[in-house]
Amino acid sequence: MMPGGICWGGGRRKKKNETTTKEKPPEAPAAVSSRGPTVQVEACGERVRVSACPFGHGTVCADPFPGYVHGRKPEICAKGCRAVLQSSLAETPRRRLIREAIEYQELYSREREVPPERAALRLKEILESIERSGTYVHTFDELRHGARVAWRNAPKCSNRRFAMELEVLDRRDARTNKDLRDGCLDALEAAIESAATTPFMCCFAPRDPETGRGPRIWSSQICRFACYALDDGSTLGDPANLEFTTYLITSGSWTPPPEDERTQFDVLPLVLQVDAPGGDVAVFEVPESYHAKVRLSHPDYAGLAKLNLCWVAVPTVCAMDLNVGGLTYPAAPFTGWFADSEILRDLTDKTRLDKIDAIADAVGLTSKASNSSLWKDTVMLETNRAILWSWQKSGMGIVDHATLMEMHYDWTNRERERRGYVTNNWKWVVTPCYPTTTDLYLGFRKELEYTLSPSYTYAPTWKTFLSDWKAHGRRRRNKKTTTKSNKPGPRRRPTMEVLMETSPSARLLFNATFWRLVGRIARGVRLARPRLSIAYATVSGNAKRTAKRLSATFASASVDAKVVDCAGLGVQTFETLMAATDVFVLVVSTFGSGAPPSSAGALFKLLGSDDEGKRAVGDKAFAVLGLGSRAYPRFCAAADAAQALLLASGGKALTTVGKMDAAGNVDVGFRRFATDLIEALLEEGRLKRCVAARLLRTVAVERANPRDFVSAVKATPAPGVKVSDHSTEGFLKLEVVANTALVGRLDDDDDDDDGDDKKEDDGSH
C-alpha cells in the first residue's frame, strides 16, 4: 500500500497533455532492476525511485552492513530483490530522505494498520514539511515503532524476538548537556528497576539533514570501565577503553581516583555534546548509585569470589545510530540484558581483561602446562557457571547461550515464514560456546546479511567526534568579525510623537489589532492548559498522595489540576465536577479480593447507572491509575473496573489503565502513567508542545534521592523446574523479597494523611 497525494510513474516522463490522478492506480507500473521491483514517484519537486516489492522490506542496501553478503544466492526474497550499495543508487541526500520517508510510512501504515485516508494525509504532511523546511518530525508512535523495527532488522543481534517489547523514552526536547545526562540516567534507572528484563531506549533529537547538527554521545556505553596504563607496560582495567581513558586524563577532562585507590572496575564519566559538531562538550560523573554491578561468585569454588571480579548488570549501548524514515538519531542509548557468553568474553578474551589464568588458579586447576588437559575449556565452563549463578542470585536478567541460540533459530524461521525475509550475520548470532550443539550452527551458515531500514548502524568513534569538534573550533576562531563603533550623541528625552514615529513597541501600545492579538494568545494559553480533576479513592493514604503528586506535576507547568476525594462525590457534585473539567483522572486503590475502597462505592454505583452515568460523564476524556499488588491474582482490579464503567458511560479513554505495584517501585509506574497521559494530551491537541515538553521534563527529573542498586530479589525455580535448569525464556522466576531502597520514596504529607498510614499500601487487597 502506497499512500496517495504524490505522482506515480513507471520510469517514463509524463506527456504534455497527460493528467495525473492523485490516487494510486489499481496496479502501479513497476520497473524491475537488480534491487527488485521499484516505482518512480514525484514528490517535493524530485523524482524518486521507491521499492515496490510486495514483501514490503523497502530498498535493501549492502552497506554499512556488511560490505559483503554471506550465502550463495544473493536474492533476499521470492521477488528476487537484492542488496545494492548505497552509492549505486546515485541519490542526493534530499532524494534519499524523501525515498526513505515514503518507504517507512508504507511499512508503518501496513504494520500499524493505519486507514488509507489517514496514511495519505500523514504522507502529504511529511512531504510538505520536507519541501518547506528540509526535514520533518516523527510522531511518538512512528518513532517507537521505528526503533522496534530497527532492532528487528539488526543482523548481528540474536535477541530480536523481544524487539516489539522495546520501551522508548522520548527526550527529543533535550536542549542542554544536562538534559542529555538526565535522559541517559533515566534509561539506565528504568532498566535496573525492571531487573534487566525490559529493554529501554532513550531517544534524543535527530540530526538535521541539511546542517548535520545534532546531539552526540562520545561514550560507547553509559557505564564503561576505565583502563590505566601502568609503568611496567601492563594495564589496570578494561583495555578496550585505554585510549579514551588516557585522553580524558591527559586533556584534564576527568580526574580519576588517586593511584593507590584505582581499581580495574572504575566507571568512566559520560562525555556528551548536545549540539555537535561545534557545541560545548560536557563531562559528567555517573553517580555511584547508578553503578549497577554484579560481583562474581561460584556455587562450588569460593576462591573465585576472592578475585573481586564483577561486571555491569545491564548493557547500555550508546555507540549506535538509529535510522528511521530518512532521519538519523545519533544519540539513542538503549539497554537490554546480557547473554552469558558476552560477559565470558569480556572477562577472558586476550584483548580484554584476560583473567583466564587467575580464574584457573581460583578453581584449583594446576595442570596448565599442556593444552591437551583441556584446562582452558574447564575454566570457560566454570566461569560461565559463575556468571549465571551470580546474575540469578542478584535477580538481574540474563540468558544462557544455548537458550539464546535455540530461541533465535525458532524466531528466524517463524519470521521468514511470516514476513518472507530475514537477515542474519552468522558469525555474530553463533555464540562461541559449543555452537555445534544447536541447529543454528549449520542451519544459518548461508544466511544473508544486508541493511534494512529502519536500522541501527555503528556511529563514528569518539576520535571522529573530537576531530570534528576541533575542526569546527578552528573555523569559528578564524572567522573574521567586524564591529562598528559609533560615538553616541547627547541623550534627549523623547516626546510621545517621537516615540510613536520611531519606537515599534510604543506604536503597539496604541494599536487595537495588537490588543485583539493579545486576547487571542491569552485564550490560546487557557486552551493549551486544560482543566484536570484528579479524584482519588484510598484505603491507607497512598492513592491520595499519588493524586497530589500528579497534581503537583501538572502545576509545574501552570496546568490547573484539582484534587478531590471520591468520598464526597454524589450525583450532583460529580455532575458539577465533570461540567467544570476537561479531563477526569481517577486514582483508585484495590482492596480485599479486588474491590474498590468503600469511599468509591457511590461513584462506582453512579457510573454503573446507565442514565446518571452517561449524563455525568458524557464524552469527557479520562484516564485511570490503579494502585495494587502483583502478589494477588487480580492486580489493580478496581482500576480495570473503573475503566470499563467510564467507557460504558460514554467517556473517551486517553490511555490504557496505569498500574502501580506497591510491592515494587511505585516511581516507575507513576512516571510511566504520567508520561502516557501527557503524550496523549499532546496528541489530542489539549496541550501545546512547549507545555508538554516542560511537563515531561518534570516527570523525567523527579527523583527525590539517588537510588541504591540493591540485589533484593530471590531467584526461585518455577514449578517443575530444577534450580540448575532454565525456563524456556532463559530466566528463572523472580520473587521479590525486599527492596527498601526502591520502595516508599514518595514524599509523605503528614498533615494530609487520611487514615491508617501504617497499613502497607492501598493495594492491600
MIRO-323827 format. One line per field, with one value per residue (C-alpha): residue number from 1; y, z, x. Coordinates in steps of 0.001 Angstrom, whole numbers, plus 524288, in hexadecimal, padded with zeros to 5 digits. Layout:
seq = NUM,... .
v = Y,... .
w = Z,... .
u = X,... .
***
This chain:
seq = 1,2,3,4,5,6,7,8,9,10,11,12,13,14,15,16,17,18,19,20,21,22,23,24,25,26,27,28,29,30,31,32,33,34,35,36,37,38,39,40,41,42,43,44,45,46,47,48,49,50,51,52,53,54,55,56,57,58,59,60,61,62,63,64,65,66,67,68,69,70,71,72,73,74,75,76,77,78,79,80,81,82,83,84,85,86,87,88,89,90,91,92,93,94,95,96,97,98,99,100,101,102,103,104,105,106,107,108,109,110,111,112,113,114,115,116,117,118,119,120,121,122,123,124,125,126,127,128,129,130,131,132,133,134,135,136,137,138,139,140,141,142,143,144,145,146,147,148,149,150,151,152,153,154,155,156,157,158,159,160,161,162,163,164,165,166,167,168,169,170,171,172,173,174,175,176,177,178,179,180,181,182,183,184,185,186,187,188,189,190,191,192,193,194,195,196,197,198,199,200,201,202,203,204,205,206,207,208,209,210,211,212,213,214,215,216,217,218,219,220,221,222,223,224,225,226,227,228,229,230,231,232,233,234,235,236,237,238,239,240,241,242,243,244,245,246,247,248,249,250,251,252,253,254,255,256,257,258,259,260,261,262,263,264,265,266,267,268,269,270,271,272,273,274,275,276,277,278,279,280,281,282,283,284,285,286,287,288,289,290,291,292,293,294,295,296,297,298,299,300,301,302,303,304,305,306,307,308,309,310,311,312,313,314,315,316,317,318,319,320,321,322,323,324,325,326,327,328,329,330,331,332,333,334,335,336,337,338,339,340,341,342,343,344,345,346,347,348,349,350,351,352,353,354,355,356,357,358,359,360,361,362,363,364,365,366,367,368,369,370,371,372,373,374,375,376,377,378,379,380,381,382,383,384,385,386,387,388,389,390,391,392,393,394,395,396,397,398,399,400,401,402,403,404,405,406,407,408,409,410,411,412,413,414,415,416,417,418,419,420,421,422,423,424,425,426,427,428,429,430,431,432,433,434,435,436,437,438,439,440,441,442,443,444,445,446,447,448,449,450,451,452,453,454,455,456,457,458,459,460,461,462,463,464,465,466,467,468,469,470,471,472,473,474,475,476,477,478,479,480,481,482,483,484,485,486,487,488,489,490,491,492,493,494,495,496,497,498,499,500,501,502,503,504,505,506,507,508,509,510,511,512,513,514,515,516,517,518,519,520,521,522,523,524,525,526,527,528,529,530,531,532,533,534,535,536,537,538,539,540,541,542,543,544,545,546,547,548,549,550,551,552,553,554,555,556,557,558,559,560,561,562,563,564,565,566,567,568,569,570,571,572,573,574,575,576,577,578,579,580,581,582,583,584,585,586,587,588,589,590,591,592,593,594,595,596,597,598,599,600,601,602,603,604,605,606,607,608,609,610,611,612,613,614,615,616,617,618,619,620,621,622,623,624,625,626,627,628,629,630,631,632,633,634,635,636,637,638,639,640,641,642,643,644,645,646,647,648,649,650,651,652,653,654,655,656,657,658,659,660,661,662,663,664,665,666,667,668,669,670,671,672,673,674,675,676,677,678,679,680,681,682,683,684,685,686,687,688,689,690,691,692,693,694,695,696,697,698,699,700,701,702,703,704,705,706,707,708,709,710,711,712,713,714,715,716,717,718,719,720,721,722,723,724,725,726,727,728,729,730,731,732,733,734,735,736,737,738,739,740,741,742,743,744,745,746,747,748,749,750,751,752,753,754,755,756,757,758,759,760,761,762,763,764,765 .
v = 80000,80D44,81927,8229E,830F0,82EFA,82C6D,81EA5,81A88,80E80,81482,81D25,82BB2,830C1,834C6,842DE,841B2,8361F,837DE,831D7,82C90,82E9B,820D6,814CA,80D41,7FF7A,7F9EE,8039E,8000B,7FBA3,7FB24,7EF84,7F188,7EA82,7F02D,7EA60,7F046,7FF1F,80A1F,81837,822AF,83168,83862,84549,8489B,83C58,82F8F,8245A,815D2,80E89,7FFF4,7F981,7EBBD,7E599,7E04F,7EE5B,7EE30,7FAEF,7FD85,7F3F9,7F83E,7F0AB,7FB6D,7FF0C,7F0E5,7E8D9,7ED43,7DF33,7D59E,7C7C5,7BCF1,7B82C,7BE21,7CCF0,7CDF9,7D1E0,7CEF1,7C74F,7D33F,7D2D3,7DF6F,7E118,7E988,7F4DD,7FE59,80B72,8124B,80AF1,8118C,81EAC,82614,833A4,834B4,83B29,8303C,82602,82CCB,82D0D,81ED7,8199C,821E5,81C58,80E5C,80F4C,81512,809AE,80000,8073E,8087B,7FA0D,7F4D6,7FE53,7FC81,80AFF,80DF6,811C1,81F4C,82274,81CF3,82562,831AB,82E78,82C4A,83902,84002,83A15,83D9B,84B7A,84CB6,847BA,85126,85C6D,859F1,84EC6,84579,840A1,83BE4,82E11,82BE9,82469,817FE,81915,81AA9,80F67,8062B,80A2E,80734,7F9EB,7F68C,7FB02,7F119,7E6CB,7E9C3,7E933,7DE13,7DCA6,7DB2D,7CDD2,7D324,7D9B0,7D1CA,7DBFF,7E7A6,7EB2A,7EC50,7F7A0,80365,810C4,81CB3,828AA,8331A,83A3D,846F4,84636,85337,85277,848B4,84716,842F1,838A9,833B4,832E0,82B4C,82187,81F67,81DFC,812E1,80C4D,80E05,80861,7FC99,7FA22,7FB68,7F169,7E811,7E879,7E175,7ECD8,7F37A,80259,80CBD,81B3C,822A6,8307C,839EA,83579,83AF7,84637,840DE,84DDA,85310,84627,84BAD,84303,83CD4,8333F,829F3,82812,81CF3,80F9C,80B50,8125F,809E6,8061A,80274,80ACB,805A2,80B26,80922,804B8,80766,7F937,7F958,7F217,7F7B4,7F87B,7F7BF,7F4E8,7F68E,7F98C,80707,809F4,814B6,81B61,81AFE,82056,82B8D,82F69,82F9F,83666,840B2,843FF,84071,8364A,83497,82606,8208E,82189,81727,80F5C,80EEF,80B14,7FE11,7F66D,7F9D1,808C2,80E5F,81867,8254D,82861,83148,83844,8428B,8478D,84FD3,84910,84AFF,8583A,8594A,85851,84AE4,8474D,83CB3,8372A,82D6D,8222D,82275,816E5,81315,80FB6,806EE,7FA90,7EFD7,7E151,7DB11,7CDAF,7C1F8,7B362,7A94C,79FDA,7A7DF,7B25A,7B69F,7BCE1,7C717,7CB1D,7D004,7DB30,7D9F7,7E0B3,7E621,7EFE1,7E9FF,7F031,7F2E1,8011D,80350,81123,80EA8,80C55,8157C,81331,8156C,816B6,81BE7,8237D,829ED,825F9,8264E,826CE,8266D,81AF7,812D9,8060B,7FB5B,7ECE3,7E13A,7D943,7CBE7,7C465,7C314,7D1F2,7D364,7C73B,7CD75,7DA74,7D37C,7C9A8,7CF13,7D1F4,7DFD0,7E255,7DF05,7D1F1,7CBCD,7BDA9,7BA82,7C101,7B9CD,7ACEF,7AEBD,7B286,7A611,79D95,799F0,796CB,78F76,79B35,796E5,78F97,793CF,78575,785BB,78EB0,797A7,7A37C,79CCA,799D6,7A803,7ACF2,7A384,7A702,7B58A,7B41F,7AD06,7B809,7C25A,7BBCA,7B8F1,7C6F9,7CD6D,7C47A,7C6B1,7D578,7D49D,7DB2D,7D5F9,7CDA3,7C307,7B771,7B563,7A88B,7ADFB,7BA48,7B2E0,7A9EE,7B56C,7BCE7,7B11D,7AF5A,7BDF4,7BF1B,7B3EA,7B9AA,7C720,7C22E,7BAD8,7C6A7,7D1BD,7CB1F,7D028,7D110,7D507,7CED3,7CFCF,7C1BF,7C53B,7CDAE,7C5F1,7B97D,7BA45,7B5AE,7ABAD,79E4C,7A37F,79682,790CA,798EF,798CB,7A6F4,7A40C,79D05,7A207,7B030,7AE42,7B3E1,7BEC0,7CBD5,7D84D,7E55C,7F262,7F4A6,8018B,80532,80116,80239,8051D,8076E,8159E,81C1A,81A88,824EB,827A8,82C2B,8347F,83A9E,83D87,843C5,84BDF,850F2,853E6,85B4F,86303,86701,86B96,87363,879D3,87D11,8833B,891C7,89AAF,8A927,8B2A2,8C06D,8CAC9,8D69F,8E136,8E32D,8F0BB,8F86B,8F1CF,8F87F,8F51D,8F0CB,8F678,8EE16,8F20F,8EDC2,8E0C2,8DE33,8E0E1,8D987,8CF0C,8C2CA,8BF46,8CC85,8CB3A,8BDE9,8C3B7,8CBE0,8C194,8BB2F,8AF90,8AD05,8AC16,8A30F,89A5E,89A9E,8961B,88AD2,886BD,88717,87EB5,8757E,8745F,8708E,86684,86139,85E6C,855F8,85525,8482F,84230,8378D,82F4D,8253A,819A7,81522,80BA7,80F94,81C70,81843,81B17,828A5,82B5B,8266B,82F5E,83AF3,83749,836FA,8441B,849FD,844F1,84C04,8580F,8593E,85D88,865BA,85B7C,85BD2,84E68,84DE9,84295,83D65,83216,82805,82726,83463,831AB,82FFD,83122,83FEF,8427F,8392F,83F9E,84D08,84828,84257,84E9F,856CE,84DBF,84A20,83DAA,834A7,82C5D,821DC,81C6E,81073,805DD,7F7B5,7F1EE,7E406,7DA5F,7E4E8,7EE7C,7FD5A,804A9,807C0,81636,8133E,80BAA,8170C,81A92,80C8E,80B7C,81823,813CB,806CD,80DD3,80F8E,81C82,8236C,81E7A,82278,82F9D,8329B,82D50,8309F,8301A,83519,8309B,828A8,8205F,81675,81357,80794,803F6,7F5C4,7EA48,7E019,7D63F,7D4F4,7CEE3,7DA5A,7E4F6,7F286,7EC82,7F8AF,80111,7F7B5,7F855,80739,807CD,7FEF4,80705,813EF,80E6E,8091C,816A3,81C94,821A2,821FD,81AE8,82251,81725,80903,80666,80ABA,80163,80371,7F7CD,7FAB5,7EF60,7F4AC,8023C,80B1D,815C4,80DC6,80BE6,81A26,81F7F,8162F,81A3A,828C2,8280A,820BC,82A84,83661,8309D,82D48,83B3A,84019,836F8,83B69,849A7,84C9C,85089,858D2,8528D,85C09,85941,84A8A,84B4D,8525C,84846,83CEF,842F3,84433,835EA,831A7,838DE,836A0,82ECB,83217,82A86,8224F,81427,809C4,7FD92,7F2F3,7E493,7E24E,7D7D0,7C933,7BFAD,7B41D,7A945,7A930,79D7B,79106,7973C,793B8,79EA9,79C18,79C0C,7A784,7AA95,7AB56,7B9DE,7B829,7BE4F,7B92C,7BDA3,7C98C,7CB46,7D8B6,7D776,7E565,7F1BD,7FC77,8052A,8058D,805B9,8106D,81C07,82414,8306A,82EB9,83985,836BE,8411F,83BAF,82D4E,828BC,81C24,81164,813A6,80842,7FF06,7FB30,8004E,803B6,7F704,7EF47,7E6EA .
w = 80000,7FC10,8014C,7F72B,7F51E,7EC7A,7DE0C,7D992,7CD91,7C7E9,7C4C3,7B993,7B857,7B83C,7AAF0,7A8B3,7A9B0,7B2D9,7BFB6,7CC3F,7D634,7E49D,7E7B2,7E5E1,7D975,7DB8B,7D729,7D76A,7CCA0,7D2C0,7CCDA,7D028,7D2D3,7DA74,7E6D2,7E3B0,7DFB3,7E0C1,7DD44,7DA18,7E29D,7E0D4,7EDE6,7F2DA,7E521,7E470,7DD0E,7E653,7E3B1,7EEE0,7F18C,7ED36,7F1F0,7F755,802DC,807A1,80BBD,804EA,7FDFF,802E2,803B9,804EE,80D2E,8179A,81B29,816E5,80B91,80723,806C2,80C18,80448,7F65C,7F249,7F341,7F239,7FF24,7FBE1,7F23F,7E93A,7E6B5,7EDD9,7F070,7F971,7F23D,7F65A,7FACD,7F15F,7E5D7,7E831,7E42B,7ED8B,7F2F5,801BF,7FF2E,7F62D,7FFD4,80A99,8022F,7FDF8,80BA1,8112C,8072A,8090A,817DC,8177F,80EE8,818A6,82475,81EAD,81B3D,82822,830B3,8287D,825B1,81D37,80F39,81023,81C9B,8170B,80AD9,81305,81B74,80F9F,809AB,8166D,81698,8087A,80A6F,81656,80EB3,8039A,80D21,816F2,811C7,81C9E,82456,831F5,8359B,83E4A,84AA1,84570,838A1,84052,84990,83EA9,836C2,8423C,843FD,83583,8354F,83FFE,83886,82C9F,833EC,82D55,83833,84363,84777,85178,847C7,84B68,8560B,84CBD,84DF5,85CBC,85BBD,863DB,85EB7,8672E,85EA7,861F8,854F4,85C44,862F3,86119,86A42,86D7B,87AD1,873FC,86CA9,87957,87FE9,8746D,87499,88334,881AB,87800,880CE,88CC1,885E4,8817D,88F2D,89542,88B94,88FCA,881BE,87C9A,874A2,869B3,869C7,86053,86302,85635,854C4,8495F,83B7C,833A6,82AD9,81CD1,81755,8218C,82790,83549,8400E,84D28,84F0E,859D6,859A5,86378,85D59,8690C,87491,87E22,8790E,88092,87FD6,87C6E,881E9,87BD3,8862A,88686,883CB,876F3,87C1E,87DE2,888BA,8842E,87726,86C19,86290,868E7,86A83,8603F,864A3,872E3,86F8C,867C4,8727E,87C8D,87465,86F4D,87D1D,87A42,88509,891E7,894FC,8A2B8,8A920,8A43D,8B0D7,8B037,8A1FA,89EAA,89249,892FE,89428,88C58,881EA,8813E,876FB,86C1B,8656D,85AEC,858CF,84CD0,844A6,83DEE,843A4,85038,85DE8,862B8,870BE,8797D,88418,88E9C,88F24,89D12,8A519,8A780,898E7,89921,89853,8990E,89B76,8A2BF,89E36,8A72F,8A4F0,8AB58,8AD2F,8AD1A,8B792,8B2A7,8A69B,8AEE2,8B4AE,8A744,8A8F5,89AD5,896C2,88AF5,88833,88A9E,87E9D,87118,86D3F,85F3E,85A13,84E27,8446D,83B97,83A14,82C23,82A3B,81E24,81921,82642,82E54,83D25,840EA,84F82,852C9,85DF2,8604F,86A83,86A93,871AD,87050,86A9B,872FB,867A7,86693,87491,872FD,867B6,86EE2,87A18,872B0,8652E,86314,85EBE,86A62,878D1,875BF,88302,87E8A,8861B,8929E,891C9,88F6A,89C1A,8A347,89F40,8A2A5,8952D,8960B,88940,88030,87983,86E93,866C3,86551,87369,86EA9,87A20,87245,86EE8,87D51,880F4,876CD,87BA8,889FF,886EB,87F9D,88B3E,89414,88B21,88AB3,89944,89CC0,893FF,89873,8A695,8A496,89E06,8915C,8843E,87C52,87209,86FC1,8626D,85F5A,8621C,85A89,84E32,84EF4,85089,84560,83C60,83ED4,83D9C,830BB,82AA5,82F23,82A72,81CFA,81BF1,82089,819D0,80E8F,811CD,81D3B,81E85,826D9,82894,82AFE,831FE,83BD0,83EB5,840EE,84EAF,85163,85B85,85577,849DB,842A3,84CA3,846E7,839E2,837BE,8352F,82844,82593,82488,81E0A,81124,816E2,80FCA,81697,81192,816A0,817DC,81BDD,8268C,82B7D,835EC,83063,836D8,83A6A,83876,843CE,84DB3,845DA,83A5F,8437D,8491F,83B92,83729,84384,8420E,83395,83661,8411F,837CD,82DA4,8380F,83CCC,82EED,82B6F,829D6,83114,82F06,8391B,837CB,841C6,84142,84B65,851B6,850DB,85C11,862F3,8611B,86746,85C1C,85AB4,85883,84A30,8487C,84F36,84663,83A66,83E52,84860,843B4,851B4,85408,847AE,84C32,858DB,8513A,84705,8485A,84001,84973,85507,84DA9,84B0E,8597E,85CB8,85325,858D1,86689,86247,85B88,867FB,86F6D,86506,8652E,873AF,875BD,882A6,8895A,89479,89BB4,8A461,8ADB7,8B511,8BFCE,8CB13,8D1D2,8CB62,8C033,8B59A,8BB53,8BB41,8AD54,8A917,8AF81,8A916,89BC4,89E92,8A255,895AD,88D72,89612,89274,884E3,88A02,88655,88F8B,895D9,8A0D0,8AA87,8B024,8B900,8B343,8C0A4,8BE56,8B0B0,8AF52,8A339,8A34F,8A7D3,89D92,892BE,8973D,89795,889E7,88466,8894C,8848B,87781,87BC2,886DF,88D6B,89756,8A09B,8A737,8AFE4,8B076,8BD28,8C1A8,8B68E,8AC14,8B0E0,8B0E3,8BDCC,8C4AC,8C1BF,8B341,8B516,8B1A2,8A593,8A086,8A2DC,89B72,88FF9,88FB5,88DBB,87F38,87FD0,88ABC,88678,87850,87C10,8852B,87D19,86F7C,86617,86FB5,86E70,879DE,87EE7,889F5,892B0,89BA8,8A7CC,8ABAC,8ADCB,8A3E8,8AEEE,8ACAD,8A069,89DEE,89D1A,89D42,89AA8,89F9A,89582,88A9C,88F3E,88FA8,881CB,87CE2,883CC,87E80,870B3,871F7,8764A,86996,86E35,86587,86B1A,868D8,86D5C,87147,87FC9,8871C,891DB,89D47,8A4D3,8B34A,8B512,8AA82,8A6EB,8A668,89FD0,8935A,8924F,8956B,88B60,88103,8834D,8840C,87785,8703F,874E6,870DE,86380,8618E,864E9,85B29,8507E,8532B,851BC,85FE1,86316,85B50,8585F,860E5,86C91,86A54,86942,87646,87CB1,87731,87C63,889B6,8898F,884BC,88EE4,89A5D,8A2A8,8B11E,8B46B,8AC71,8AD5B,8B1C3,8A9BB,8B2DA,8AF86,8B6FC,8AF02,8B08B,8A526,8A76A,89DC2,896AD,899B7,89463,89133,8982F,89DBE,89423,8885C,88080,87C1E,86DB6,86E07,8745E,8813E,88E80,8954D,89DBA,8AB15,8B14D,8BF36,8C337,8BC95,8C6A3,8BEA1,8B36D,8BA94,8C262,8BC49,8BAAD,8C2C6,8CE96,8D1F9,8E055,8E19C,8D624,8D99E,8D98C,8E0EF,8E607,8DEE4,8E60D,8DCF3,8D249,8C5D3,8BFB4,8B882,8C502,8BE56 .
u = 80000,8055A,7FE32,7F90B,7FBD4,807F4,80A21,80CB2,8142B,81A50,82766,82268,81FC6,811D4,80CC5,8095C,7FA7E,7FA46,7F33E,7F7EC,7EE59,7F103,7EC97,7F4F8,7F193,7EC3A,7F940,80476,80E27,81ACB,82846,830D1,83F48,849C1,843D1,83674,82960,82925,81FEA,8232F,81D29,81CB6,81D0A,82282,826E6,82F4A,82E2D,830BE,830DD,82A3D,82A19,81D6F,8203F,813BE,81B8E,81CB2,82AFE,82E59,83B26,8457A,853B0,86052,86663,869E3,866A0,86DE2,8765C,87495,86959,86995,8633F,86359,85652,85610,84739,8410C,832DC,82AAA,829A0,8383E,83BAD,84A21,85229,858A6,8633C,85DF9,8671F,8612E,85411,85A06,8513A,852EE,850CA,843A1,83F0A,84376,83BC7,82F80,830FB,8334F,8283F,81EB7,82367,822A0,814FF,810C3,81685,81112,80370,80309,80836,8009B,7F44A,7F28D,7E689,7EA82,7E449,7EBA0,7F846,7F6E9,7F4D3,8009D,8095E,804B1,807E7,81594,818A8,813C2,81C80,82857,82599,823ED,82EDA,8371C,832F2,8272D,823A3,81FA8,813EC,81715,810DB,81863,824F1,82218,81E08,829EC,832F0,82C98,82D79,83BB1,83E99,836FC,83F82,84C94,85435,85E33,85478,84F54,845A4,83C76,8308C,82E04,82EE4,82080,821F3,82B9C,8275B,82B5C,82DF9,82B8E,835A1,835CD,8339A,840F5,847EA,8538F,85E29,857DC,84B47,85321,858E7,84B97,84601,85134,84FA8,840EB,842D8,84CD0,8442D,83851,84047,84582,83814,832C2,83DB6,842BD,836B6,83123,838E2,83903,83D99,83F39,83DE8,84318,8415C,844A6,84FE5,84BDC,84C4B,8511C,85AA3,85EEC,85D39,85834,85B83,866A6,86A96,87948,878C6,8768C,86E3E,8682A,86FCB,87D30,88970,895B6,8A331,8AFDE,8BD42,8C70B,8D5A4,8D943,8D1CE,8C5F0,8B864,8AE57,8A044,899C0,8A3B6,898B1,897E2,8A666,8A73F,89AB3,89EE6,8AC61,8A6B2,89D27,8A826,8B29E,8A923,8A4F5,896E4,89632,89D21,89E25,89F4E,8ACC6,8B632,8B5B1,8A6C0,8A512,89ECD,89C7A,88DFA,88DDB,88276,885E4,87E85,87433,8791E,86DD3,86BF3,85E33,86163,86BBB,874B4,87852,8709A,875F7,87A2C,876D4,87C63,87393,876EF,86D3D,867C7,86C27,85DFC,85D43,86944,86133,86B69,86A33,8758B,879D0,878D5,877F5,86F0A,87A6F,8870D,887AA,894FA,88F13,88804,89531,89978,88F99,88B31,87EB4,877CB,86D01,85F8E,85954,85F0C,85CC2,8614B,8635B,86BFB,860ED,85939,84AA1,845CA,83710,83049,83C04,83EDF,84AB2,84A71,858ED,8560C,84D39,852FD,84C09,84C39,84942,84ED1,85B1B,85D70,86715,870A8,871E5,876A9,87F0A,88666,887B6,88E74,896C5,89A2D,8A89C,8A575,89C89,89E77,8A535,8A225,8A2C8,8AF46,8AA83,89D87,8A495,8AC0F,89F9B,89897,8A448,8A97D,8B7F2,8BA79,8BBC5,8C84F,8C17E,8B5B4,8B219,8AD61,8A26C,8A4C0,8A06B,893A2,891A7,8944F,88AA7,8803C,88212,88271,875B2,86FC0,87459,86E61,86109,86164,8650F,85AEF,8500E,853E8,85366,84621,84AA0,84671,84FCA,84E71,85771,85D85,8569A,84914,84C7C,8503E,8447E,83B43,84191,8411F,8328B,82FD6,83738,82FA1,822A3,826A5,82A6A,81D8E,815AC,81D05,823E4,8317A,83AEA,8492C,853D5,8626C,8667A,8731C,86BDA,85F8B,8678E,86D01,87B00,8768F,8741B,86C42,86C5A,862EE,857CD,850A2,8545D,862B9,860D3,85327,857A9,864DD,85F8B,85757,85710,85B2A,8566E,85174,842EB,83D09,839C3,8470D,85164,85ECD,86BDF,86E22,87B68,884D0,8887F,894C5,88C67,8842B,89083,895FA,88930,8885F,89644,89453,887D2,88EAB,8998A,88FB1,888A8,8954C,899A8,88CA9,88E96,8856C,88332,87E42,8795B,87C96,873D2,87562,86828,86236,85C71,85112,843FF,83711,82E3E,820AA,81489,81460,8228F,81FBE,81418,81C74,828C5,82533,81DFF,81AA3,81458,80C42,80793,8026A,7F8B2,7F543,7E7E0,7EC04,7F718,7EDD9,7E4A4,7F076,7F404,7E644,7E73A,7F44E,7EEAC,7E33A,7ECC0,7F4BB,7E886,7E505,7F2F9,7F1C4,7E5B1,7DE8F,7E0FF,7D966,7E0CE,7D805,7DD98,7D810,7E12E,7E225,7EEBC,7F260,7FB50,7F14D,7EF6C,7FE03,7FF03,7F3EB,7FAA3,8076E,800D1,7FA6A,8078F,80D76,80356,80424,81297,80E0E,802BA,7F89B,7ECFB,7EB4A,7E14B,7E220,7D547,7D18F,7C837,7C1D1,7BB85,7B677,7A7CC,79F6C,79E95,7AC77,7B1EB,7A9F0,7AEA7,7BCA2,7BBF9,7B5B2,7C115,7CBE5,7D1EF,7D8E0,7D4DC,7DF6B,7DBFF,7E656,7E099,7E632,7E1DA,7DD28,7DAAE,7D8AF,7D7B7,7CD76,7CEB9,7CFD1,7C31D,7C52A,7C354,7B6AD,7ADB3,7B5A9,7B5D7,7A732,7A4D3,7AD3C,7A62B,7992A,796A7,78F6D,796B0,7A40F,7A287,79CC8,7A829,7B363,7AE9D,7BA0B,7C431,7D23F,7D734,7E26C,7E325,7EECA,7EE0A,7F5C8,7F6F8,7FFF9,8044B,80473,7F5CA,7EFE7,7E6AC,7F0EF,7EA9A,7DD47,7D630,7DD3F,7D966,7CB4D,7CB90,7D0ED,7C606,7BB78,7C07F,7C126,7B342,7AED2,7B3C9,7C0F4,7CCF9,7D8DF,7E583,7EE42,7ED9F,7EC18,7F844,7FC83,805CB,80AE7,80BFE,81577,81E75,8230E,81737,81F4B,82063,811B4,80F07,81892,81397,80569,80893,8109A,805D1,7FBA2,803AB,806AA,7F847,7F44E,7FE67,7F978,7EB74,7EF67,7EBF2,7F9E8,80341,8103F,817DA,80EF8,80FC7,81E95,81F5A,81690,81E68,82AEE,824A6,820AE,82E17,8363E,82D0F,83627,83677,842D7,84C6B,84898,851FA,85362,84EAC,84E8F,84210,83B7C,83C5F,83CB8,833C4,830EF,82405,81B5C,82140,82E66,83AF2,84328,84E27,84513,84038,8328E,82F46,831EC,83F2E,83B21,8378C,82B3D,82E3E,82833,82959,82E2F,8312E,8357E,8357E,83E5E,83495,82786,820FF,827E4,81B70,81B5F,812A2,80920,80702,7FCC0,7F4FA,7F496,7E6AC,7E70D,7EF6F,7FC41,8024E,7FB38,8048B,7FE4F,7F19F,7F35B,7F222,7E7A1 .
***
